[in-house]
Amino acid sequence: MSTLRPLVEPPEAAAEPDDAVIRLLRPEIWRAPLILASPHSGNSYRSDFLAQAALTRQELRLSEDGHVDELVSAGPDLGVPLLTALFPRSYCDVNREPLELDPAMFADRLPAEANTRSPRVAAGLGVVPRLGANDREIYRDKLSFAEAEFRLALCYRPYHAALRGVIDEAVARFGHCLVLDCHSMPSHGGGHDREAAERGRNARVDFVLGDCFGASCAPAITAAIDAHLRGGGAQMRRNSPYSGGYVTQHYGQPQSGVHVLQIEINRSLYMHERTLEPHAGFAAMQATMRGLIAMLVERADALLRG
């Protein structure tokens, strides 16, 4: 069950019910054509999922983009909506195609329209992932396709319906919008970061901006965000090793006024990567992200107009 609230309702009133799978926090006044999204920070684990898994809950949690929703939580106070997935990416990854599935995981035949040959499926990271962090198999036994369908209906479709809805609202209200798709990355290559490891780029910069090499977001927007974060002393990289996932590729249509930029934050800057607990750098990173959001609230409309 999703949590969709009228725009006039303040963020503190937008608490989700116990069975919610997403949280959409809306500002009292929507001040800028900006939407924040955190698709991978969810940590609400279903008991049936834990029973299916060969990994412990703590081991599964290593796949989370831990605390990213908290890092950008200033968004509604600053006048822009924030959409968060409450379920874990190891259960259902909304940054994938809806039928991006690994046939080796399933006991029965997948539908003909399933995308079984994508690089993400080959890496064990489809919409229902086969592998967790450190390339560990998530499941003891094969799943049924009905299980995948259940997760798509429960989690995937509500998230994308909410994202599509808030994008359409923004375009109707402002004429265009920017979605900042917020993620975190390990401080070193490996696991979900296999591409970086293969390229020998094991040491992480502070942020990676992914705009599908200019296809999903106007270069001026990417450049403005890059310059703002560099101005605070951050080490930056663009489109390597993350150029943007399904959300960036699917929704980013600058020619239609919808720009999507993926931002990856180095986890070691704000949390202990083994225990997933925030450390002393958390407040500083939260302040950095608040400053970035405030800059975009001020400048997004002009940047989008070119």
C-alpha angles and dihedrals in degrees: 000000000000127000110232116169135181114264093243093062115100119240095249090062093055098083111152124236118251093262096048118128097190137033121211112187114193129195124241087241121019101225106177142020092260131119125187120208132185108185100166107042097084118124105175104121121196116226092231090055092051089050090054094047127094088202127075121248090255091052091049090050091063087077092060125105084232119217095349091130088056092049091059097034091116090075099094092045089052092050108267134100125254122206118196132181109224095194120079123260089233087066098043126352111209091188089077136074112277094250100031094134138158110231090205088069096058133076094208135047119281120229117270092248093060115117100229099160106056119125089245092055089047088054091052092250107114127139086285100036121223095196133049128199116319090025094283120159110248100203136058094203139020118277129228120245086238087066091056090048090051092053093047090053095043100042117001101053096044091051094050093042089055093046093047090046096051091045090053090048091051094049091047091049102040106014093243140021147201121224113202104202105202124210141151131226135205116261090238134033123268139082109028086005096062095130091060092047092052090053091051093245098130097146112080130224118218098257137010118200116204121195099155088260092303097317099104102039138028110264091232091062094049090046093050092052091045092050093047093053093042088052088062091053099264123151108232140194131179127220096342123132089350118042095164137291133233095300092054094044097043102042100030104099108147091177087064094044097259115119122183126190124182116214123195119197122202105246095211089067093067112013146031103259095209099047096027090224119138115250134201092290094062096088091049092051091046089053090048091053092045089054091049092050091048090052091051093047087056098042109022097094093051092044092050092050089055 
